[in-house]
């Protein structure tokens, strides 16, 4: 019995993945890096919780759900251009949804917060948490749904010519 307990304990330690180490390694990849206190000073409480702590806003709470006018959605933390209105669609989920991002604007990770692995979307410039990507988007386009927290974005309307 003692050997089994030691074996189980060893397996638990081996299988543990240090998220802190992963975050430290990922942080070195981003061109915009700031301390947690600097991010906290620059972002609203909700933006900080979502972008830096990977929380999720309540569904149907973002005013960005209703935006249909031409423009670009940028990272609320660093201004990186992430999504264009032409690729936005109503997924019925309560979060702004897009079928694709601006090319080379995102970074990808994964999380297991709900007990299964999900593909996490991050800002490619600052590493801020945006949301997740799913395979239930419009079949006539990419088939992907980028489910994004509205508080992680700011909208910049396209100037009329």
N, C-alpha and C positions, 0 to 999 in steps of 0.2 A: 504494500500500500504506500509506503514511504517513497519507493522508487517511482511509482505512478504520479504521486504528487509533485515530485521534483521534475519529472518529465513534463507534466502539464505546465508548471510554473516556467520552465525553460522555454517551452513553445510560446507561451504568452509574451515573454520578453522578446523573443526573436521576431514574432509577428507584429509587434507594436511598431508603428511608424510615427516618428516624431514630427508632428506638424510644425513645431517651432523651427526645427532645422530646415524643413522644406520652405517655410516662409522666409527664413534668412537667405537661403540659396536663391529663391525667386526674386527677392528684393534687389539683389545685385544685378538682375537682368534688366531692370527698368531704368529708363533715362531720367525720370523724375523721382527723386527719393527725398523724403522728409521724415523727421522724427514724428512719433505719435503725437507729441504735444503740439507740434507745428500743424499737423493735419487737424487736430482738435480745435485749434484756434482759428483755422481758415474755413472749416466746414460747419454747417448747422449740425445740431445734435443728430437729427435723422440721417443726414448725409454721412456723417462720421460712422454711425452704427452700421449703415448699409455698405458703404464703400470700404471702410477699413476693418470692420468687425464681421462682415458677411451676413448681416441680418437681412430680413425680408420685410418690405412694407406690406400693409394690409391690401388685399386685392380691391380694385375699383376705387382706390383712394388718390390716384395720381391724375392731375389735370392733363398730363401728357397723353392720356388715353384718347382724348377727343381731338387731338391735333391731326388735321388732314392737309393743311396748307404746305406748299413746297418749302423745304428747308433741311437743315441738318441737326441731328441730335449729338451733342458733345458730352464728354465726361464732365460731370459737375465738379470734380476735383482738380482737373488739369486742363480742360478745354480740348482734349484730343477728339477729332471728328470720328464718330463711331457709326452712326446710322443715318440714312437719308429717308425722308418721308415716303418716297416712291416705293420703298421696300417694307413699309409698315402695313400691318393688316390687323383686323379685329379678330382675335383668337377666342374671345368670349371668356378668357381666364381672369380678366381684371387687371392685367399688367400690360404695358406697352409691348407689342410683339412685332418682330421683324423677321423676314425670311433670309436676310443676309446682312452682313456688316460692310462698312467701307473697307476696301482691301488693305490688309496688313495693319488693321487698327486694334486688333484684339490679341489677347494671350489666353491660353486655355489651361485649365487645371481640372481637378476632380475633387469631389467631396463625398463623404458617406454620412452626413448629418442625419439623414432620414433612415439609415440602416441599409441603404443600397447605394451603389456608385452612380453619381450624376456628373455630367460634364459642366464645369463651371466656366463662365465667361468673365474675363478680367480686362480692364483697360490695358492696352499694350504699352502705354507710356508710363503710367504710374502704378499699375497693378491693382487698382481699385476693383472691388467686387461689383459686378453689374447684375448678374443673374445666372441663368442656365440655358442650355440648348437642348432641344428635344426633337425627335423625329416625326412630329405630328403637325408639321406646317403644311402650307399649300402644296399639293402634289404637282400642280401645273407650273410651279417655279422650282424651288430647291428642295421642298419637302421638309425643310427645317423650320423650327420656331425658336427664335431667340427671345426668351421670356425675361424681360428686363425690368428692374426696379426703376420706376419713374424718378425717384429721388436721386438716383445715380446719374441722371441726365439733365441737361439744360437744352432748350430748343432755340435755335437761331433761324428765324425765317429767311427765306431766299429773297434778296432784294429784287424789287420789280424793275425791269428794264424799260 
